């Protein structure tokens, strides 16, 4: 499985708030965004049916740690 990188434009205040929530949940901002994306995909599939693909939204997919 290939891990892809995405950049987004986000208002500074929103990023700060996202960082606060991420810290509260014990996650990095990146990991928290992945949780939100998986949750969104799961909800979409519940309402509209499964999207083609092998990765299930409830699977915790993290890239390997770089040394």
N, CA, C and O atoms as a CHARMM CRD file, in Angstrom:
* protein
*
  268
    1    1 UNK  N      0.84200  -1.17100   0.00000 PROA 1      0.00000
    2    1 UNK  CA     0.00000   0.00000   0.00000 PROA 1      0.00000
    3    1 UNK  C      0.88900   1.23600   0.00000 PROA 1      0.00000
    4    1 UNK  O      1.78200   1.36500   0.83700 PROA 1      0.00000
    5    2 UNK  N      0.64700   2.12700  -0.92400 PROA 2      0.00000
    6    2 UNK  CA     1.40200   3.37300  -1.00800 PROA 2      0.00000
    7    2 UNK  C      0.78400   4.41700  -0.07400 PROA 2      0.00000
    8    2 UNK  O     -0.43800   4.53000   0.02000 PROA 2      0.00000
    9    3 UNK  N      1.61900   5.15600   0.59400 PROA 3      0.00000
   10    3 UNK  CA     1.16500   6.26900   1.43100 PROA 3      0.00000
   11    3 UNK  C      1.38400   7.54200   0.63600 PROA 3      0.00000
   12    3 UNK  O      2.49700   7.81700   0.18900 PROA 3      0.00000
   13    4 UNK  N      0.32900   8.31600   0.45900 PROA 4      0.00000
   14    4 UNK  CA     0.39400   9.56400  -0.28800 PROA 4      0.00000
   15    4 UNK  C      0.35600  10.74800   0.66800 PROA 4      0.00000
   16    4 UNK  O     -0.13400  10.64000   1.79300 PROA 4      0.00000
   17    5 UNK  N      0.86700  11.85000   0.21500 PROA 5      0.00000
   18    5 UNK  CA     0.88800  13.08000   0.99700 PROA 5      0.00000
   19    5 UNK  C     -0.06400  14.09400   0.36400 PROA 5      0.00000
   20    5 UNK  O     -0.14800  14.21100  -0.85800 PROA 5      0.00000
   21    6 UNK  N     -0.77600  14.82000   1.21800 PROA 6      0.00000
   22    6 UNK  CA    -1.70800  15.85200   0.77200 PROA 6      0.00000
   23    6 UNK  C     -1.42800  17.10800   1.58200 PROA 6      0.00000
   24    6 UNK  O     -1.20900  17.03500   2.79100 PROA 6      0.00000
   25    7 UNK  N     -1.43300  18.24400   0.93000 PROA 7      0.00000
   26    7 UNK  CA    -1.33200  19.49100   1.68300 PROA 7      0.00000
   27    7 UNK  C     -2.66200  20.22100   1.57300 PROA 7      0.00000
   28    7 UNK  O     -3.35100  20.13500   0.55600 PROA 7      0.00000
   29    8 UNK  N     -3.01000  20.93500   2.62300 PROA 8      0.00000
   30    8 UNK  CA    -4.25400  21.70500   2.62000 PROA 8      0.00000
   31    8 UNK  C     -3.96000  23.12400   3.07400 PROA 8      0.00000
   32    8 UNK  O     -2.98300  23.38600   3.77600 PROA 8      0.00000
   33    9 UNK  N     -4.82400  24.02600   2.65800 PROA 9      0.00000
   34    9 UNK  CA    -4.76400  25.39500   3.14800 PROA 9      0.00000
   35    9 UNK  C     -5.79600  25.49700   4.27000 PROA 9      0.00000
   36    9 UNK  O     -6.95200  25.10900   4.09900 PROA 9      0.00000
   37   10 UNK  N     -5.37200  26.01800   5.40800 PROA 10     0.00000
   38   10 UNK  CA    -6.25100  26.08200   6.56800 PROA 10     0.00000
   39   10 UNK  C     -5.95300  27.36900   7.32800 PROA 10     0.00000
   40   10 UNK  O     -4.79900  27.77700   7.45900 PROA 10     0.00000
   41   11 UNK  N     -6.99700  27.99100   7.81900 PROA 11     0.00000
   42   11 UNK  CA    -6.82500  29.21900   8.59500 PROA 11     0.00000
   43   11 UNK  C     -6.04800  28.90100   9.87000 PROA 11     0.00000
   44   11 UNK  O     -6.21800  27.83700  10.46500 PROA 11     0.00000
   45   12 UNK  N     -5.20200  29.83200  10.27600 PROA 12     0.00000
   46   12 UNK  CA    -4.33900  29.62300  11.43200 PROA 12     0.00000
   47   12 UNK  C     -5.14800  29.29300  12.69000 PROA 12     0.00000
   48   12 UNK  O     -4.78300  28.38800  13.44000 PROA 12     0.00000
   49   13 UNK  N     -6.22600  30.01200  12.91900 PROA 13     0.00000
   50   13 UNK  CA    -7.02800  29.76600  14.11700 PROA 13     0.00000
   51   13 UNK  C     -7.63400  28.35700  14.09500 PROA 13     0.00000
   52   13 UNK  O     -7.68600  27.68300  15.12400 PROA 13     0.00000
   53   14 UNK  N     -8.08700  27.91900  12.92400 PROA 14     0.00000
   54   14 UNK  CA    -8.65700  26.58700  12.81600 PROA 14     0.00000
   55   14 UNK  C     -7.58600  25.52800  13.08600 PROA 14     0.00000
   56   14 UNK  O     -7.85700  24.53400  13.75900 PROA 14     0.00000
   57   15 UNK  N     -6.37800  25.73300  12.57000 PROA 15     0.00000
   58   15 UNK  CA    -5.28200  24.80200  12.81100 PROA 15     0.00000
   59   15 UNK  C     -4.92500  24.75200  14.29500 PROA 15     0.00000
   60   15 UNK  O     -4.65300  23.67900  14.83300 PROA 15     0.00000
   61   16 UNK  N     -4.92400  25.89800  14.94900 PROA 16     0.00000
   62   16 UNK  CA    -4.64700  25.93900  16.38500 PROA 16     0.00000
   63   16 UNK  C     -5.70200  25.16100  17.16000 PROA 16     0.00000
   64   16 UNK  O     -5.37300  24.41100  18.07900 PROA 16     0.00000
   65   17 UNK  N     -6.97200  25.33700  16.79200 PROA 17     0.00000
   66   17 UNK  CA    -8.05100  24.61600  17.46800 PROA 17     0.00000
   67   17 UNK  C     -7.96000  23.11600  17.19000 PROA 17     0.00000
   68   17 UNK  O     -8.19200  22.30200  18.08400 PROA 17     0.00000
   69   18 UNK  N     -7.62300  22.75500  15.95800 PROA 18     0.00000
   70   18 UNK  CA    -7.44700  21.35200  15.61100 PROA 18     0.00000
   71   18 UNK  C     -6.29600  20.75700  16.42300 PROA 18     0.00000
   72   18 UNK  O     -6.38400  19.62100  16.88800 PROA 18     0.00000
   73   19 UNK  N     -5.22600  21.52100  16.59200 PROA 19     0.00000
   74   19 UNK  CA    -4.10500  21.07900  17.42100 PROA 19     0.00000
   75   19 UNK  C     -4.52000  20.87100  18.86700 PROA 19     0.00000
   76   19 UNK  O     -4.07000  19.92300  19.51100 PROA 19     0.00000
   77   20 UNK  N     -5.37400  21.74400  19.38400 PROA 20     0.00000
   78   20 UNK  CA    -5.87000  21.61500  20.75800 PROA 20     0.00000
   79   20 UNK  C     -6.66000  20.31800  20.91400 PROA 20     0.00000
   80   20 UNK  O     -6.43500  19.55600  21.85500 PROA 20     0.00000
   81   21 UNK  N     -7.59800  20.07000  19.97500 PROA 21     0.00000
   82   21 UNK  CA    -8.41600  18.85500  20.02600 PROA 21     0.00000
   83   21 UNK  C     -7.53100  17.61600  19.87200 PROA 21     0.00000
   84   21 UNK  O     -7.71000  16.62600  20.58200 PROA 21     0.00000
   85   22 UNK  N     -6.58100  17.67800  18.94300 PROA 22     0.00000
   86   22 UNK  CA    -5.67100  16.55200  18.72900 PROA 22     0.00000
   87   22 UNK  C     -4.90300  16.22800  19.99300 PROA 22     0.00000
   88   22 UNK  O     -4.81600  15.06500  20.38700 PROA 22     0.00000
   89   23 UNK  N     -4.33800  17.25600  20.64200 PROA 23     0.00000
   90   23 UNK  CA    -3.60500  17.05200  21.89700 PROA 23     0.00000
   91   23 UNK  C     -4.51300  16.44000  22.96100 PROA 23     0.00000
   92   23 UNK  O     -4.10200  15.52800  23.67800 PROA 23     0.00000
   93   24 UNK  N     -5.72300  16.93000  23.06200 PROA 24     0.00000
   94   24 UNK  CA    -6.68300  16.42800  24.03600 PROA 24     0.00000
   95   24 UNK  C     -6.95200  14.94000  23.80900 PROA 24     0.00000
   96   24 UNK  O     -7.08200  14.17300  24.76300 PROA 24     0.00000
   97   25 UNK  N     -7.03400  14.54100  22.54500 PROA 25     0.00000
   98   25 UNK  CA    -7.30100  13.14800  22.18300 PROA 25     0.00000
   99   25 UNK  C     -6.03400  12.28800  22.20200 PROA 25     0.00000
  100   25 UNK  O     -6.10400  11.07600  21.99900 PROA 25     0.00000
  101   26 UNK  N     -4.87400  12.91300  22.44500 PROA 26     0.00000
  102   26 UNK  CA    -3.61900  12.17700  22.51500 PROA 26     0.00000
  103   26 UNK  C     -3.08500  11.78200  21.14600 PROA 26     0.00000
  104   26 UNK  O     -2.42100  10.75500  21.00700 PROA 26     0.00000
  105   27 UNK  N     -3.37400  12.59700  20.13300 PROA 27     0.00000
  106   27 UNK  CA    -2.93800  12.30800  18.77200 PROA 27     0.00000
  107   27 UNK  C     -2.17500  13.49900  18.20300 PROA 27     0.00000
  108   27 UNK  O     -2.26700  14.62100  18.70000 PROA 27     0.00000
  109   28 UNK  N     -1.41900  13.21600  17.14400 PROA 28     0.00000
  110   28 UNK  CA    -0.85000  14.30400  16.35300 PROA 28     0.00000
  111   28 UNK  C     -1.97100  14.87000  15.49900 PROA 28     0.00000
  112   28 UNK  O     -3.01700  14.23900  15.34800 PROA 28     0.00000
  113   29 UNK  N     -1.76300  16.04700  14.94200 PROA 29     0.00000
  114   29 UNK  CA    -2.75700  16.63300  14.04200 PROA 29     0.00000
  115   29 UNK  C     -2.97700  15.70500  12.84900 PROA 29     0.00000
  116   29 UNK  O     -4.11400  15.48000  12.43600 PROA 29     0.00000
  117   30 UNK  N     -1.89700  15.17300  12.30000 PROA 30     0.00000
  118   30 UNK  CA    -2.01400  14.28100  11.15100 PROA 30     0.00000
  119   30 UNK  C     -2.86100  13.05100  11.48700 PROA 30     0.00000
  120   30 UNK  O     -3.76500  12.69700  10.73100 PROA 30     0.00000
  121   31 UNK  N     -2.57200  12.40100  12.61500 PROA 31     0.00000
  122   31 UNK  CA    -3.33000  11.21900  13.02000 PROA 31     0.00000
  123   31 UNK  C     -4.79300  11.56300  13.26900 PROA 31     0.00000
  124   31 UNK  O     -5.68400  10.78000  12.93700 PROA 31     0.00000
  125   32 UNK  N     -5.04000  12.72500  13.85100 PROA 32     0.00000
  126   32 UNK  CA    -6.42000  13.13600  14.12200 PROA 32     0.00000
  127   32 UNK  C     -7.18300  13.37400  12.81200 PROA 32     0.00000
  128   32 UNK  O     -8.35200  13.00800  12.69700 PROA 32     0.00000
  129   33 UNK  N     -6.53000  13.97600  11.84700 PROA 33     0.00000
  130   33 UNK  CA    -7.16300  14.18400  10.54400 PROA 33     0.00000
  131   33 UNK  C     -7.50500  12.84100   9.90400 PROA 33     0.00000
  132   33 UNK  O     -8.57400  12.70000   9.31000 PROA 33     0.00000
  133   34 UNK  N     -6.61600  11.85100  10.01400 PROA 34     0.00000
  134   34 UNK  CA    -6.90900  10.51700   9.48700 PROA 34     0.00000
  135   34 UNK  C     -8.12000   9.89900  10.17400 PROA 34     0.00000
  136   34 UNK  O     -8.93700   9.25100   9.52000 PROA 34     0.00000
  137   35 UNK  N     -8.24500  10.09000  11.48600 PROA 35     0.00000
  138   35 UNK  CA    -9.41500   9.59700  12.21500 PROA 35     0.00000
  139   35 UNK  C    -10.67900  10.24900  11.66200 PROA 35     0.00000
  140   35 UNK  O    -11.67500   9.56500  11.43100 PROA 35     0.00000
  141   36 UNK  N    -10.64900  11.55300  11.45000 PROA 36     0.00000
  142   36 UNK  CA   -11.81000  12.27000  10.92900 PROA 36     0.00000
  143   36 UNK  C    -12.17500  11.81100   9.52000 PROA 36     0.00000
  144   36 UNK  O    -13.35400  11.66800   9.19500 PROA 36     0.00000
  145   37 UNK  N    -11.16500  11.58000   8.68900 PROA 37     0.00000
  146   37 UNK  CA   -11.40600  11.10900   7.32600 PROA 37     0.00000
  147   37 UNK  C    -12.03400   9.72300   7.34900 PROA 37     0.00000
  148   37 UNK  O    -13.00800   9.47600   6.63800 PROA 37     0.00000
  149   38 UNK  N    -11.48800   8.81000   8.16000 PROA 38     0.00000
  150   38 UNK  CA   -12.05600   7.45600   8.25200 PROA 38     0.00000
  151   38 UNK  C    -13.49400   7.49500   8.73100 PROA 38     0.00000
  152   38 UNK  O    -14.34400   6.76700   8.21700 PROA 38     0.00000
  153   39 UNK  N    -13.77400   8.34500   9.71900 PROA 39     0.00000
  154   39 UNK  CA   -15.14000   8.47500  10.23500 PROA 39     0.00000
  155   39 UNK  C    -16.08400   8.98100   9.14200 PROA 39     0.00000
  156   39 UNK  O    -17.20800   8.49600   9.01100 PROA 39     0.00000
  157   40 UNK  N    -15.62100   9.95800   8.36100 PROA 40     0.00000
  158   40 UNK  CA   -16.44000  10.50500   7.27900 PROA 40     0.00000
  159   40 UNK  C    -16.72600   9.45000   6.21600 PROA 40     0.00000
  160   40 UNK  O    -17.85400   9.34600   5.73400 PROA 40     0.00000
  161   41 UNK  N    -15.71600   8.67000   5.84900 PROA 41     0.00000
  162   41 UNK  CA   -15.89900   7.60800   4.84700 PROA 41     0.00000
  163   41 UNK  C    -16.86900   6.55200   5.37500 PROA 41     0.00000
  164   41 UNK  O    -17.75200   6.10300   4.64400 PROA 41     0.00000
  165   42 UNK  N    -16.71200   6.15400   6.63700 PROA 42     0.00000
  166   42 UNK  CA   -17.60000   5.15100   7.23500 PROA 42     0.00000
  167   42 UNK  C    -19.04700   5.62100   7.18900 PROA 42     0.00000
  168   42 UNK  O    -19.93500   4.85900   6.80600 PROA 42     0.00000
  169   43 UNK  N    -19.29100   6.87100   7.57700 PROA 43     0.00000
  170   43 UNK  CA   -20.65300   7.42000   7.55800 PROA 43     0.00000
  171   43 UNK  C    -21.20500   7.47900   6.13700 PROA 43     0.00000
  172   43 UNK  O    -22.36900   7.15400   5.90500 PROA 43     0.00000
  173   44 UNK  N    -20.37600   7.89100   5.19400 PROA 44     0.00000
  174   44 UNK  CA   -20.80300   7.95200   3.79500 PROA 44     0.00000
  175   44 UNK  C    -21.21000   6.56800   3.30300 PROA 44     0.00000
  176   44 UNK  O    -22.25800   6.40800   2.67700 PROA 44     0.00000
  177   45 UNK  N    -20.36800   5.55800   3.59200 PROA 45     0.00000
  178   45 UNK  CA   -20.65800   4.20300   3.13500 PROA 45     0.00000
  179   45 UNK  C    -21.90600   3.62700   3.80100 PROA 45     0.00000
  180   45 UNK  O    -22.63900   2.86100   3.17600 PROA 45     0.00000
  181   46 UNK  N    -22.15600   3.98400   5.05400 PROA 46     0.00000
  182   46 UNK  CA   -23.37700   3.52900   5.72100 PROA 46     0.00000
  183   46 UNK  C    -24.61500   4.05700   4.99400 PROA 46     0.00000
  184   46 UNK  O    -25.62000   3.35800   4.87000 PROA 46     0.00000
  185   47 UNK  N    -24.52700   5.28600   4.52300 PROA 47     0.00000
  186   47 UNK  CA   -25.67900   5.92300   3.87200 PROA 47     0.00000
  187   47 UNK  C    -25.78100   5.56900   2.38900 PROA 47     0.00000
  188   47 UNK  O    -26.88700   5.39300   1.87700 PROA 47     0.00000
  189   48 UNK  N    -24.65800   5.46200   1.69400 PROA 48     0.00000
  190   48 UNK  CA   -24.67100   5.34300   0.23900 PROA 48     0.00000
  191   48 UNK  C    -24.15100   4.01200  -0.30000 PROA 48     0.00000
  192   48 UNK  O    -24.21200   3.77200  -1.50600 PROA 48     0.00000
  193   49 UNK  N    -23.65100   3.16100   0.55800 PROA 49     0.00000
  194   49 UNK  CA   -23.09100   1.88800   0.10900 PROA 49     0.00000
  195   49 UNK  C    -21.58000   1.94500   0.03100 PROA 49     0.00000
  196   49 UNK  O    -20.97000   3.01400   0.00500 PROA 49     0.00000
  197   50 UNK  N    -20.99900   0.75300  -0.00700 PROA 50     0.00000
  198   50 UNK  CA   -19.54400   0.61500   0.01200 PROA 50     0.00000
  199   50 UNK  C    -18.90300   1.25200  -1.21600 PROA 50     0.00000
  200   50 UNK  O    -19.39600   1.11900  -2.33600 PROA 50     0.00000
  201   51 UNK  N    -17.80800   1.93800  -0.98200 PROA 51     0.00000
  202   51 UNK  CA   -16.98500   2.49700  -2.04900 PROA 51     0.00000
  203   51 UNK  C    -15.98200   1.41600  -2.42500 PROA 51     0.00000
  204   51 UNK  O    -15.42400   0.75100  -1.55200 PROA 51     0.00000
  205   52 UNK  N    -15.75400   1.24000  -3.70700 PROA 52     0.00000
  206   52 UNK  CA   -14.79500   0.23500  -4.17800 PROA 52     0.00000
  207   52 UNK  C    -13.42000   0.46300  -3.56200 PROA 52     0.00000
  208   52 UNK  O    -12.97900   1.60500  -3.43500 PROA 52     0.00000
  209   53 UNK  N    -12.74600  -0.60700  -3.18200 PROA 53     0.00000
  210   53 UNK  CA   -11.39500  -0.51300  -2.64200 PROA 53     0.00000
  211   53 UNK  C    -11.19300  -1.52200  -1.53300 PROA 53     0.00000
  212   53 UNK  O    -12.15500  -2.02000  -0.94900 PROA 53     0.00000
  213   54 UNK  N     -9.95000  -1.81900  -1.24700 PROA 54     0.00000
  214   54 UNK  CA    -9.61200  -2.83600  -0.25300 PROA 54     0.00000
  215   54 UNK  C     -9.52000  -2.30400   1.16400 PROA 54     0.00000
  216   54 UNK  O     -9.78700  -3.04200   2.11300 PROA 54     0.00000
  217   55 UNK  N     -9.14900  -1.03600   1.33600 PROA 55     0.00000
  218   55 UNK  CA    -8.95600  -0.48700   2.67700 PROA 55     0.00000
  219   55 UNK  C    -10.30600  -0.12000   3.27000 PROA 55     0.00000
  220   55 UNK  O    -11.09600   0.60500   2.66500 PROA 55     0.00000
  221   56 UNK  N    -10.54700  -0.63200   4.45600 PROA 56     0.00000
  222   56 UNK  CA   -11.79300  -0.33800   5.15300 PROA 56     0.00000
  223   56 UNK  C    -11.58200   0.89200   6.04200 PROA 56     0.00000
  224   56 UNK  O    -10.50300   1.05400   6.61200 PROA 56     0.00000
  225   57 UNK  N    -12.58300   1.75400   6.16900 PROA 57     0.00000
  226   57 UNK  CA   -12.38800   2.98700   6.93700 PROA 57     0.00000
  227   57 UNK  C    -12.16300   2.77000   8.42300 PROA 57     0.00000
  228   57 UNK  O    -11.71300   3.68700   9.10900 PROA 57     0.00000
  229   58 UNK  N    -12.46400   1.57500   8.94400 PROA 58     0.00000
  230   58 UNK  CA   -12.23900   1.33800  10.36200 PROA 58     0.00000
  231   58 UNK  C    -10.83400   0.80200  10.66300 PROA 58     0.00000
  232   58 UNK  O    -10.49000   0.57000  11.82300 PROA 58     0.00000
  233   59 UNK  N    -10.03100   0.60800   9.62200 PROA 59     0.00000
  234   59 UNK  CA    -8.66200   0.12300   9.79800 PROA 59     0.00000
  235   59 UNK  C     -7.75300   1.31100  10.06500 PROA 59     0.00000
  236   59 UNK  O     -7.80400   2.31500   9.35500 PROA 59     0.00000
  237   60 UNK  N     -6.92000   1.19200  11.09400 PROA 60     0.00000
  238   60 UNK  CA    -6.00000   2.27300  11.43000 PROA 60     0.00000
  239   60 UNK  C     -4.75500   2.14500  10.56700 PROA 60     0.00000
  240   60 UNK  O     -3.88100   1.32500  10.84900 PROA 60     0.00000
  241   61 UNK  N     -4.67500   2.93500   9.54200 PROA 61     0.00000
  242   61 UNK  CA    -3.55000   2.89100   8.62000 PROA 61     0.00000
  243   61 UNK  C     -2.59500   4.02800   8.95900 PROA 61     0.00000
  244   61 UNK  O     -2.93900   5.20400   8.84000 PROA 61     0.00000
  245   62 UNK  N     -1.39500   3.65800   9.38300 PROA 62     0.00000
  246   62 UNK  CA    -0.37700   4.65800   9.68800 PROA 62     0.00000
  247   62 UNK  C      0.86900   4.32800   8.88000 PROA 62     0.00000
  248   62 UNK  O      1.21500   3.15600   8.72900 PROA 62     0.00000
  249   63 UNK  N      1.54300   5.33700   8.36200 PROA 63     0.00000
  250   63 UNK  CA     2.80300   5.06700   7.67300 PROA 63     0.00000
  251   63 UNK  C      3.85500   4.56200   8.65300 PROA 63     0.00000
  252   63 UNK  O      3.79300   4.85300   9.84800 PROA 63     0.00000
  253   64 UNK  N      4.81200   3.81100   8.14400 PROA 64     0.00000
  254   64 UNK  CA     5.88800   3.33700   9.00100 PROA 64     0.00000
  255   64 UNK  C      6.70700   4.50900   9.50400 PROA 64     0.00000
  256   64 UNK  O      6.80700   5.54200   8.84300 PROA 64     0.00000
  257   65 UNK  N      7.28300   4.34000  10.66400 PROA 65     0.00000
  258   65 UNK  CA     8.08100   5.40700  11.28300 PROA 65     0.00000
  259   65 UNK  C      9.39500   5.56000  10.51700 PROA 65     0.00000
  260   65 UNK  O     10.07800   4.57100  10.25200 PROA 65     0.00000
  261   66 UNK  N      9.74600   6.78100  10.16500 PROA 66     0.00000
  262   66 UNK  CA    11.00700   7.05700   9.47700 PROA 66     0.00000
  263   66 UNK  C     12.12900   7.13300  10.49500 PROA 66     0.00000
  264   66 UNK  O     11.97300   7.73100  11.55900 PROA 66     0.00000
  265   67 UNK  N     13.25400   6.53000  10.16800 PROA 67     0.00000
  266   67 UNK  CA    14.40900   6.55600  11.08500 PROA 67     0.00000
  267   67 UNK  C     15.41400   7.57800  10.67500 PROA 67     0.00000
  268   67 UNK  O     16.44300   7.73200  11.33500 PROA 67     0.00000
